[in-house]
Amino acid sequence: MSDTRVAIAVIHGMGSQGETPQDPDAISFSAGLYRALRGYMAPEEWDGRVAWREIFWADILQSRQDKYVEEGLEGEARWLWAREFVMHRLADAASYRKVSDNPTDIYQRIHGRVEDALENLETVAGGTTPLLIFAHSLGGHIMSNYIYDMQKAMALGAPWVQGRSAFQRFETMAGFLTFGCNIPVFTFAYPRDQVRPIKRPGTRIPADKRLTPWWENLNDKDDVLGMPLGPAGPQYEAMINAGELWDAWINVGNLFTSWNPASHNEYWDHRNFYRPAAEMIRKALLIGPVS
């Protein structure tokens, strides 16, 4: 633990990932990215220096979705493959909304998985380690909401957040990498000038060691679920102008997927994605322990 220099939490987006909770230390959906980064970066940059944990939440919704498909659609409805796509993607997005503060609420249950993963990661990496968040698809929206809620609670002095560590309050968070990002989809319920992004986290990181930009948003032009953040509202645009946020188009996928919407699932092990991810890690390695 003493040699760890960067803690990375990776969260998946919408889609079919599994019906049962996974082991907290397992690497599943992000295995391609983990292997690609470990192979691309030098051993002295990676080995013993990077702590990696996944935020897995798919099972909260998937078993119920599968049951509906099995009981209500199979053998009856047409275009079953398309209906399953809707069920495992659009239904995820529709279900993830704050209804109440009840811990059984889907929004709260998913955020509970985030909380658990961060606690586990802190145990492994140490509470003074710079944190990076890598978030795919709907995972970017989930993490944006989670951090926003945390920052709002801190500003209001809410009792529930006071007992959290600096690490879990994102005070050591150095960078945010979103890819296949669909945050803009969820902004249209508000007037454009009232769309508020999260504030820069990492308040304990010295100003001269902070990453610029600290938020990178990478999307493939053929990925219909991947969208730039700047046009979502003037406050996002201001972040771009200030050098805090970087929107960029990249090309991912292979001969069969790079030119169509299937590119949405092709970021994980493509060099046009893992290379900028590696550069963010390298910059974070230079920060050192955060007091």
KOLLOBA-778987 format. One record per atom (N, C-alpha, C, O): x, y, z. Coordinates in pm, whole numbers, plus 50000, padded with zeros to 5 digits. Last residue first. Layout:
// residues N
XYZ/...
***
This chain:
// residues 291
498115154950137/497955156450282/496585162150317/496285164050435/498635130649902/497915143249927/497665144350077/497075135450137/501565116949747/500535116649852/499945130449877/500655140549875/501915126249394/502385121449523/501275121449625/500155125449594/501835135549129/501245143449238/501805139349373/502125147849456/502675118848932/503595129348975/503095137249094/503845144949154/500565103048865/501675096848937/502635107248995/503315104749094/499015119348705/498595117448844/499715111148928/499795113649048/500385116548465/500335129748530/499965128348677/500505135248763/499855089548417/501235094248433/501295107848501/502155110248586/497075089848385/497675082548496/499085087648522/499465089748637/496885104548149/496265109748270/496855102848393/497115109348494/498185086947977/498775100048003/498175106448127/498875113148202/496385065547973/497715063748031/498375077048063/499045078348165/494305077447834/494075073047972/495415071248043/495565074948159/495495080947582/495205092747666/494895089247811/495185097047901/495685051947535/496865060647539/496585073747613/497375077547699/493145040847528/493985037847644/495255046447648/495835048147755/492065052147285/491515055247417/492505052647528/492705061147615/493565043747079/493165057847076/492465062047205/492305073947232/493805016247127/494945025047158/494565039847159/495165047647231/491184999147293/491675005647172/492755015847207/492615023347304/489834986247493/491184981547462/491744987747334/492664982247273/487415002447533/488194996647642/489614992747606/490534995747683/485765011547324/486805020247380/487855012347458/489045015247450/483584998047221/484914994747169/486055003247227/487185002147182/480915002847251/481524993047341/482974989947308/483544980347360/480325020947048/480075024747187/480755015347287/481135019647396/480525010546798/481755016146855/481575019947002/482555021947073/478085005046701/478694994646784/480004999446847/480514993046940/477385025846524/477115027346668/477675016546757/477755018446879/480305025446297/478885024646329/478655025646480/479615026146556/482955021446238/482225030746153/480735031346187/479965037346112/484125001946393/484645015546405/483815025946329/483955037946353/483274975446354/482604983846455/483014998446454/482295006746510/484734961046170/483294958946174/482554968846264/481344970546251/487394967746209/486824968546075/485304968046075/484664974145990/487044982046541/487754974546437/487044976246303/486204985146287/487425009846776/486754998546712/487614991946607/488764995646586/487495046046762/487765033146826/487035022146749/486145024846669/488635078446741/488075067346663/488485054346729/489665051846749/487515107746917/488515097646885/487835086846802/486615086246795/487045141347002/486565130046924/487735120546899/488825125046863/486875157347321/487645153147203/486965141447136/486395132647201/486855182647560/486015174247474/486845170247353/487455178747289/488115189747864/488545187547727/487595177747660/487535166047698/488075213548124/487375202648053/487875201947910/488035212147843/489695234448202/489365224048300/488785211548234/488975200348282/490165256748048/491115245848040/490855234548139/491715225948157/488265275948032/489205277248143/490265266148142/491165266148226/486715266847826/487475279147805/488535281147913/489575287147888/485525245047956/486395242947840/487295255147820/488495253747799/483995258248146/485045249048190/486025246248077/487235245148100/482215271947983/483175279748060/484315270848111/485465275248117/480695250547894/481515257947797/482585266147869/483715267147822/479395244248129/480315234548072/481255241547973/482445238747970/477915267748148/478865264648254/479845253648211/481005253748254/476235267847923/477325277747933/478335274648041/479495278448029/475665233947803/475295245947878/476485255247893/477635251047877/476345214747619/475235211947711/474805224147790/473675224647839/478585218347459/477315224147414/476145222247511/475065227547487/480575203347617/480585217847603/479255223847561/478825233747620/480415175747596/479785182347709/479655197447690/478735203647742/479675153247324/480495163547388/479705170747496/478485171747488/478695118347354/478395132347322/479335142047391/479755139647505/477685086747262/478815094647308/478705108947261/478615111547141/475765072447139/475565074947281/476695083147342/476665086147461/476605068046885/475445076746900/475135079847046/474335088747075/479665067846762/478985063146883/477815072546912/478025083746958/481055080146567/480045070346525/479265064546642/478305057046622/482905095646700/481855102546622/480755093046576/479645097446549/483645086547031/483765083146890/482605089846815/481465089746861/484955107047295/483845100147228/484165097547082/484875105247018/486005117947610/486405112447481/485275104147421/484705095447487/486755142047823/485545135447772/485815130947629/485855139247538/488465149148117/488585146047975/487375137847932/487015128047997/489195171248366/488095163048311/488325161548162/488385171448088/491375186448411/491145175648507/490005166448462/489865155348513/493725196248152/492395196248214/492275184948316/493005175048309/495535196548435/494845205848347/494865200148206/495935199248145/495865185548771/495815182348629/495035192948553/494015197848600/497875201649020/496575197648966/496655195148816/497405201748744/500115211549135/500145197449097/498835192749035/498705181049001/499725237249216/500765235249115/500885220549071/501665217448981/497775234749416/497415240749287/498445237749179/498085235949063/497655203249589/498245216549569/497995221649428/497995213949332/494635187849674/495795187049586/496365201049566/495605210049530/492305191349807/493525189749888/494785188749803/495895188849857/490305191749619/490615204349687/491865203449773/492435213749809/489265174249424/490695174449455/491135186949527/492215192249500/486995187749176/487285181049303/488765182649338/489425191649285/485325214749035/486605207749038/486805201049174/486775207849277/481805207549043/482945216449061/484225208149062/484205196049086/479655194248787/480325193248916/481475203348921/482035207148819/477515217148601/478445205948615/478995205248757/478825214448836/474235226448561/475425228648644/476305216248649/475875205748698/472015244348380/472705231448378/474045233248448/474905240748400/470855268348348/470785262548482/471405248648488/471315241848591/470855275648087/471745283348175/471705278348319/472435283348405/468895258647981/470305256647947/471255263848043/472315258648077/466515245648210/466945256348120/468455255448099/469195251948191/466195209548224/466515222348287/466795232948180/467255229648071/465915186848085/464805190248176/465005203848242/464095209048307/468245181747953/467225189547883/465985192447966/465105199847922/470225165648059/470225179948095/469025187748042/468815199148082/470615140047979/469885141948104/469785156648145/469325159748255/472215140647757/470845135747741/469995139247863/468785141247851/474815147747848/473925157947790/472465153647776/471565162047782/475905122347933/475425132148031/474495142547968/473475145848029/476995101547787/475665106447750/475075115747855/473845116847865/480115091147654/479395098747758/478045103847709/477955109747601/482225075647579/480885071447540/479865078547627/478875072647669/483875084847880/483965080347741/482655073547704/482055066547785/485655105148112/484385099648066/484525095847919/485215102747843/487715108648372/487765104948232/486435098348195/486135087348241/489035130248601/487785123848563/487855121248413/488025130648335/491505134248864/491015134748727/489765126448705/489475117048779/492015135549141/492845143249049/492225144648911/492395154948846/490735136249462/490455132349323/491195141649227/491025153749230/490845141649725/492105137549664/491915133649517/492825128249454/488265147249780/489215157949804/490615154449756/491475163149745/486175129549769/486815133549643/487775145249661/488065152449565/485295118449995/484675131249960/485305137349835/485025148749799/486985097350022/485615094449982/484825107149951/483775106449887/489285111350108/489315103349985/487905101149933/487645102849814/488465121450353/488785130850245/488795123650110/488355129250010/485725101050477/487125105050468/487315114950354/486445116550269/482655110050640/483395104150529/484835109250529/485125120250576/481265124050829/482055112650874/482855105950764/483665097150792/479855142950686/480955147350771/481845135850816/483045137650837/477665133950554/478905134650478/480105138150566/481245136350524/475525134850726/475915121850671/477255122150600/477915111850587/475055162350792/475725153250887/476255140450823/477325135650861/475815188250564/474955176950596/475705166950686/476855163450658/476735213450486/477125208050616/476285196250659/476055194450778/476335222750237/475235224650333/475585219650473/474805221350567/478625214750109/478335229050117/477265232050221/477285242650284/478315186850126/479435193350195/479155208250214/479405213750321/476135183349959/476025179750100/477135186350182/476905190750294/477285190949715/476145198649769/476005195949919/475785205249996/479205171049685/479625185049696/478515193749754/478785202849833/477545148349667/478545149449773/478955163949794/479045168549907/476085153849435/475385152249563/476345153849680/475995160049781/478255153949253/477435165949271/476705165449406/476695175149481/479085127349269/480005138049313/479225150849338/479515157949435/476765115049166/477275111349299/478185122449353/478065126349469/476505126648911/475465128549013/475995125849154/475715133249248/478875117048796/478625131448803/477585134448909/477745143848987/478435089548811/479505095548891/479345110648901/479655116449005/476225087348633/476135082648772/477195089448859/476885094448967/477315097048396/476185104148458/476045100248604/475785108748690/479235077348354/479635091348368/478555099548435/478845108048520/477695054548321/478545055648439/479045069748461/479255073848575/476635055848071/475795060348182/476585061648312/476185068948402/479895056047943/478475057047913/477685062848030/478015073548081/482395049648188/481865046848055/480365049448049/479635045448140/484895065348364/483455062648360/482965061148217/483095070348136/487365066448597/487145063348456/485695058548444/485315048648506/488835087548825/487575080748794/487495078948643/487555088748569/491605087449046/491085089548910/489805081648895/489695070448945/493125101749331/492085093149275/491735097349134/491595109149104/496095100749525/495285107249423/494345097349355/494725085949325/496055089449862/496405086449723/495515094149626/494295094049642/495485089750125/496165101650072/496525100149925/497215108649869/494355065650207/493495077450197/494155089950144/493475099850119/495095035850024/495435045750125/494685058750100/494415062349986/494485014149862/495425024249814/495905033749922/497005039249912/492704997250005/493814991649928/494895002149900/496084999249913/490885014750118/491545004850203/492794999350134/493814997150199/489975028049893/490755035449992/491515025750083/492655028450120/488545007449771/489715013049704/490595020749802/491815020049794/486455003949955/487374992949927/488664998349867/489754994349907/485215028949932/485735024550062/486765013450043/487815013450108/484465027949664/485425038049708/486025034449843/487215036549866/482605007149670/483815005749591/484885015749633/486065012449638/480575017949833/481285005849874/482605004449800/483625000949860/479745040149676/480285042049811/481105030049855/482205031649909/478735026749452/479845036249438/480535037949573/481765037349583/476655012949572/477745005349511/478975014249491/480105009849511/475015034249644/475595025949749/476755017549696/477725015249768/474165042649399/475135051149468/475755043649586/476895046449623/472345021949359/473505023249271/474575031849336/475765028649330/470555028149565/471235015249564/472475015549475/473515010049510/469615053449491/470385052049614/471145038749618/472265038249669/468285046849251/469315057249253/470215055449375/471445055949363/466375028549347/467405024349253/468585034049253/469745029849255/465635027749696/465475034449568/466645030649476/467785029749522/466285018749941/465875008649845/465625014549706/465425007149610/466805041250096/467955033250050/467585022149953/468465016449889/465045070450008/464955056950062/466105048450009/466355048449889/464835094849905/466075092149978/466065078350042/466945074950120/463435091549571/463365094549713/464735092549774/465685088949705/464145092049304/462725092249339/462545096449484/461615103849518/466455098849065/466205100149208/464715101749233/464095111449190/467075073048832/466635086648861/466235087349006/465735077649064/467435048348643/468365055748729/467935070448738/468375078948661/465605039548460/465445035348600/466315043448695/465975045248812/466465049548218/465165053848269/465005050648417/464355058048491/468915036348187/468895050848198/467585055848258/467585065248338/467965009948170/468935013748273/468885028748296/468815033348410/466375011247944/465725009048073/466665012248189/466215016848294/468285014247744/467395025347773/466695023747907/466445033547977/469574988047800/470255000847786/469335012447821/469575019547918/468094965247819/469354965447892/470104978547877/471174980147936/465834971147661/465674967447801/466964969147879/466944974047992/466894975847407/466184986447477/466144983547627/466384992347709/467894950147357/468794961747357/468154973247434/468804979647516/465554935647360/466534933147464/467544944447472/468004948047581/464394945847129/463734948347257/464694945947374/464664953047474/466144935846942/466044950346958/465384953847091/465764963447157/465664908746969/467024913846994/467004928947017/467754934147099/462964906546897/463344904347035/464734909847066/464964915147174/461144911946688/462354920146706/462864919046850/463144928946916/457934904046842/458904904046733/460084913046768/460034920746864/456664885147122/456994897647055/457984895346941/458774885846943/456534856747191/455374865047158/455764877047071/455254878746960/458834844247267/457794836147206/456574843947162/455664838247101/459474867747520/459934856247445/458764847747395/457844844547469/458024886947677/458364889547538/458734876947459/458344875647343/457474881047944/456554889547869/456804890747722/455924895047647/459384864248056/457974861648083/457034869447991/455914865047964/461874873647956/461544859347953/460044857147965/459484848947892/461774901148008/461944896447870/461484881947859/460794878247764/461514900648288/460454906348206/460544901348062/459534897848001/463944889148358/462694882248394/461534887548310/460674879848266/465734908548275/465734895448211/464444887848238/463924881048150/465084929048458/464904931148314/464834917848241/463984915848154/465814917248698/464414920948678/464124923148530/463044919648481/468544914348658/467724902348681/466234905348657/465504897148604/469474941348622/469444931748512/468554919748537/467864915348445/469614959248837/468514960348742/468374948248650/467274945148605/471754951248987/470624957549056/469394957848966/468264956949014/473764943248819/472884932948872/471664938648944/470664931748960/475294966248761/474344960948662/473334951448721/472164951348680/477324977048910/475954979248957/474904972548869/473714973348900/480594981149015/479694972248942/478274973548998/478044971449118/483444996248984/482144999349044/481104991848960/480774995948848/486684981649039/485504984248956/484294987949041/484154983449155/490014993449102/488794986949147/487624991049056/487585002149005/493454994649140/492354994649041/491154987149099/491284975549140/496395011949201/495335003849261/494085005549176/493695016749143/499695013649097/498305016349059/497375006649130/497534994449119/502165004849179/501895019249187/500415022549165/499945033049208/502714978649132/502744983149269/502404997749288/502365002649401/503464986848808/503534976048907/503684981649049/504664988449080/503585012148661/502355004848692/502474995448811/501684996148905/506045023248621/504905032148631/503685024948689/502855031048757/507715001848594/507955010748707/506855021048725/506735027148831/506774990648351/506544983848479/506734992848600/506014991548699/505175015248140/506375008648188/506095001848323/505275006748400/502125008547959/502925016348051/504125008248101/504084995948105/500994987747805/501484999947740/502425007847829/503415013447782/500104967847975/501054964547869/501694976747807/502834976047760/498364981848135/499494975048199/500554971348096/501754971548125/496494989947944/497304999848015/498534993448077/499624999048071/495444964947864/496054973947766/496964984247834/498074986847787/494404954548103/495494947548034/496214956847937/497444956647928/492404974148155/493444971048254/494654964548186/495784968548210/490794971847929/491514984347954/492664981948051/493764987148032/489834945547965/490534949347843/491364961947862/492504962747816/488494946648213/489704938548199/490514942348076/491744942448080/486164958748283/487284967548248/488574959948224/489644965948217/484414938448354/484084946448236/485254955348192/485324959148075/486334926848572/485524920148471/485334929148348/486044927448248/488054920048849/488154928648731/487434921348618/487894910848574/487234919149200/487244913449066/487444924148960/487064935748978/486924927449457/488264928549401/488354923249258/489444922949201/484254922149521/484724936049522/486094937949459/486404948849411/482634899249302/483574901249412/484134915449407/484454920349299/479414910849181/480724904549166/481574906949291/481264915549374/475954901749193/477054910449235/478384903249218/478474891149237/474414889348891/474764887849032/475894897349067/476714900748982/474034892748624/472844892648708/473164891848857/472264893448940/475824914648396/475734903048484/474574904348580/474154915448615/475714933548197/477024930748257/476994918448347/478034912448372/474144949247943/474124936548015/475514933248065/476414930447985/473774985247985/473994972947912/474024960948002/473954962248124/475435015948074/474245008048047/474604995447969/475594995047897/478745014048214/477535021248177/476375011848157/476315001048216/481085010048490/480495006648361/479235014948336/478735021848424/483865026148636/482445022848641/481905020248502/482235027348407/486785024348824/486215023248690/484755018948702/484455009148770/489165041649003/487855035549013/487215035948875/487105046648815/492485041049101/491585042548986/490295034849012/490325022849041/495065057849261/493915049149279/492945051749165/492615063249136/498585060149261/497325064049196/496265053449225/496535041549216/500615049849414/500665064049382/499385069249318/499115081249320/501715026649652/500635030749562/500665045749540/500725053449636/503535019249841/504055022949711/502985027949615/503305033049508/502055011750064/502875023750076/503415028449942/503735040249927/500824988050000/500005000050000/500855012650000/500465022949945/
***
